[in-house]
Amino acid sequence: MRSYLFTALLASGGFAAREFLNEPDTGIDDVLKDLPKGTLPNLSDIIGLPDFDWAARHYLPTKNYTYYRNGAAGEWSYRNNLEVFHRYRLRPRVMVDITKIESTLPTTILGHNFSAPIFISPCARGAYGHQEGELNLLKGAAAGNILYMPALLASYTIEEIAAAKAEGQVVFQQLYLSSNDTETQDLLDRSKAAGANAIVFTVDSAADGNRHRAARYGVGSADSEYTYITWDYYKKVSTMTDLPVILKGIMTVDDAKLAVKNKVPAIILSNHGGRQLDGSPSSLEVAIEIHEKAPEVFKQIEVYADGGVRYGADVLKLLSLGVKAVGLGRPFMFANVFGTKGIEKAIQIIKHEIAIDAANLGVGNLDKIDPSYVQWTPNNWMG
Ligand SMILES: Cc1cc2nc3c(=O)[nH]c(=O)nc-3n(C[C@H](O)[C@H](O)[C@H](O)COP(=O)(O)O)c2cc1C
């Protein structure tokens, strides 16, 4: 009987691993099958965030698209960032008044007011997607009233981006810092002079990222140095500026606890979109680890997270654990092929999805979401 079952399963493909889908098939290929390569679809054809990936791949030179799409080595962490969300089922509650959910999206990030608990993560080389590069991201963020974190390695300088800010617009400046104190002081001072409200110090890139896909097109990581990044160095940096210095790229509960101990005001759980170290955990897995081993961290400092977030429900899973705000990188870089209008649409899509998914989850107030809305035992969806 057993061997019959085994044979039947094999014949039915029951043991076949589920294929990885960069964008799950929701029909865009069928609807836009006649669109010539190198042309943009209409913005109205974009229904969800994964469609921006499709549009950018269809439209951009392969080299430019590859720089954005790339993950480290075999890209297992890149794929895991996307797939991990589906291993945890939601536990929707019904018979709850959810009619005011939209009014509960606004939140604060380090004390600054925004329309939703989302932000644009820092990504280098905005001009690979659109000649106005980061200026579109900045303007889109202002229009949607969400936080933008410009990258140091942007296509425009810190000063050029600052000059395009809307009145009173809050930005957190991302920096890579080295042990060269003169350079570090200069970057901190330039950020302050440009009006940045906080520094995002990226700490997950102590060495070059192992980027096979991008290297084929000559767009791999250019940073070949080993960088001195230690807690002592953090202490020193935080005395070199009066801006809050938050850490981006925390990947374990151990380092989250050390961040609290070292009085870091906020951390971003991130594996750099799976671009640095293949095998590193997704931010959802790190948030679960903190939830299980040191949940007090979520109360002691502000914890943000990014990586693989493409749907409203992904955001909700992170928020339910105590994450205060969720970042998206590639979706905005891909949306930028449509310019500022693309960024605005991406923000509108994710905000709408957060609201309707929360409502269908039975969450009437986003502030009240908690871990009970998710089944934290992973399901076997891959099998
Ligand atoms: C094209 C690209 C460039 C990036 N450049 C930087 C960077 O300069 N500094 C940084 O801290 N993170 C950088 N990141 C990582 C993002 O800030 C963010 O962690 C990541 O994109 C989140 O994953 P997602 O793209 O799946 O949303 C980059 C990511 C991409 C896709």
The ligand as a MOL file (V3000), in Angstrom:
LIG
                    3D

  0  0  0     0  0            999 V3000
M  V30 BEGIN CTAB
M  V30 COUNTS 31 33 0 0 0
M  V30 BEGIN ATOM
M  V30 1 C 19.2490 48.4940 -6.1570 0
M  V30 2 C 19.4350 48.5050 -4.6660 0
M  V30 3 C 20.3940 49.3330 -4.1150 0
M  V30 4 C 20.5510 49.3790 -2.7270 0
M  V30 5 N 21.4490 50.2470 -2.1910 0
M  V30 6 C 21.5410 50.3630 -0.8460 0
M  V30 7 C 22.4080 51.3310 -0.2710 0
M  V30 8 O 23.0930 52.0730 -0.9710 0
M  V30 9 N 22.4450 51.4080 1.0860 0
M  V30 10 C 21.6890 50.6020 1.8920 0
M  V30 11 O 21.7380 50.7140 3.1140 0
M  V30 12 N 20.8620 49.6640 1.3600 0
M  V30 13 C 20.7580 49.5460 0.0180 0
M  V30 14 N 19.9020 48.6200 -0.5080 0
M  V30 15 C 19.0530 47.7960 0.3800 0
M  V30 16 C 17.7210 48.4900 0.6340 0
M  V30 17 O 17.8750 49.6030 1.4810 0
M  V30 18 C 16.7030 47.5560 1.3230 0
M  V30 19 O 17.2750 47.0080 2.4780 0
M  V30 20 C 16.2180 46.4270 0.4120 0
M  V30 21 O 16.0660 46.8830 -0.9070 0
M  V30 22 C 14.8920 45.8860 0.9270 0
M  V30 23 O 14.4820 44.7990 0.1710 0
M  V30 24 P 13.4250 44.8870 -1.0410 0
M  V30 25 O 14.1700 45.4550 -2.1940 0
M  V30 26 O 13.0290 43.4670 -1.2540 0
M  V30 27 O 12.2830 45.7620 -0.5770 0
M  V30 28 C 19.7460 48.5540 -1.8960 0
M  V30 29 C 18.8070 47.7090 -2.4760 0
M  V30 30 C 18.6280 47.6860 -3.8420 0
M  V30 31 C 17.5640 46.7970 -4.4210 0
M  V30 END ATOM
M  V30 BEGIN BOND
M  V30 1 1 1 2
M  V30 2 1 2 3
M  V30 3 2 2 30
M  V30 4 2 3 4
M  V30 5 1 4 5
M  V30 6 1 4 28
M  V30 7 2 5 6
M  V30 8 1 6 7
M  V30 9 1 6 13
M  V30 10 2 7 8
M  V30 11 1 7 9
M  V30 12 1 9 10
M  V30 13 2 10 11
M  V30 14 1 10 12
M  V30 15 2 12 13
M  V30 16 1 13 14
M  V30 17 1 14 15
M  V30 18 1 14 28
M  V30 19 1 15 16
M  V30 20 1 16 17
M  V30 21 1 16 18
M  V30 22 1 18 19
M  V30 23 1 18 20
M  V30 24 1 20 21
M  V30 25 1 20 22
M  V30 26 1 22 23
M  V30 27 1 23 24
M  V30 28 2 24 25
M  V30 29 1 24 26
M  V30 30 1 24 27
M  V30 31 2 28 29
M  V30 32 1 29 30
M  V30 33 1 30 31
M  V30 END BOND
M  V30 END CTAB
M  END
